């Protein structure tokens, strides 16, 4: 039910300042205005950042794209439910607001949608959800874009934001770039039109160290450097290890660092890598690095299947009588669908060689099976 509170009769006729105490909304006990935040997308990354801001004192609502309402995330919810799945399983009673109303009142809108399309379809999906998210943003509000983009991607977003809202970025609406990664590591910088720090956003995302506000082009370059650094290191290791054919060399290269590269490591950031590839036309050095990294994933899968073939041959196992178990913990609520896509590719390629492939999307310590497994493939540590 909705309870409307009016000032007590005793306050009528008192000073306007005293009477106004009863009319104020969204003011905490210390007397500061509580920052209203809406997170678009009940993804793992979106929920994590929503909980962080709720614990930092913000009035946070998160939009589940499958429902017409925004869900309120209070401090007690953030402390009680660590994941999206936990809150969905328990189904606690939560305060809800129509999406258009929530966004129209937001001071900050974080764009953290769940994406499941790939290739060109992914860009269409992002554009559609972006328009839906910003259509009710009002003058004076701020948009925080949390997907990785290529060079110039944020300029396109700002143009679309201005077209949909009718507001001018940098004048009566603000735009920030804050690319989130799937490993829950938050960036230590924010891309902004003005390098002047936004104290409200600073307090929402505060860690032990203050965020650095930098120009949007610079933030795109930093993100690209981080992504390319990650993939170039992994791809280089895998490509060099392919030359190790003899048993001694393979044993020597199986160090703690080189011996623990899982498919899961290879896929984190794949969406961002592909987004970066859209920045270039024609051949250049960066495109060679990007294409080499994408091919490195295909090479990893091919080598994995070749290793399985060697094991079958060594143990005189027939492919028709072999059962393979894939063990991989996939987060169904993760913002980007890279892992789901690669999983399907891996299953298809394994089934081309061995028909019986079983998938276990649960923790490695949990499965107990009655049927014997010939070979287990661990996709993560």
C-alpha angles and dihedrals in degrees: 000000000000118000117198115203121204127188115275115259089246091068095056110108092021120117117298090241092056094044091048090065088079095048098052118105133190095024118132128220093268090057101250124128111258112233113240112222132180122192113202108213131038090227125139091255091045093049093047093053091042090055091047092054093044090054088049089059104263126140098243132188125178126204119226102205091211092063133052093236142077116231121222115234111202128183093260091053091049090052096043102044115046096180142033090245091054092055092045093049095050096040097204120193106264133182111252134197131188109265096238092050093048094050094044089058096043121115090191127028116193114202107213105144130173109249125193104162123095136207117001090346088064092060091050090049092051093049092050094050092043091056090047092050099048101036093096099039112128134215113284096028129118133228120210111198111206103180121096114249137185125247110306093011092119092051088058090048093051092050090051091046091054092046094051099041101031089228127123116240110236092018110058102353130040131220128200133182116217111159113202124209126215093241092068093247108142120215117253091219139055124210111227141167088238122037088215108115118251103222094201093052089043091057093046094054099029119147128169088291126048120252117251115230111214136167116285095242089051091050090052090052093048091050091048091050091052093048095046091045090054096048098038092055094048094043093048092052093048095046093049093047089056088073091061102097104151125076095243094053092047090051093048092051093050095093125146090264101042097034097060106063109127130185087251090063091052096054102047105106096015092126090054091047091054091046089054091053089062089066094074138061120200129359123325137144095268092050089053089053092046095046090045091053093050090048088049089066091051088047091051091054092046092050090048091055091045090053090051090052090052091051091050091048093047092050094040092239121161115230090222090059097041124104119199124200119203112206114196132143106219122186105222090196097054113129097238127047099216096116094049090051094049091045091058090048091051093048092049093050092047092049090053087063103025118025099204110070120157123195124211114190094182136090115296093239093055110063117098115177137187095203119073119250119217097194135008123204116203111205095183139027 
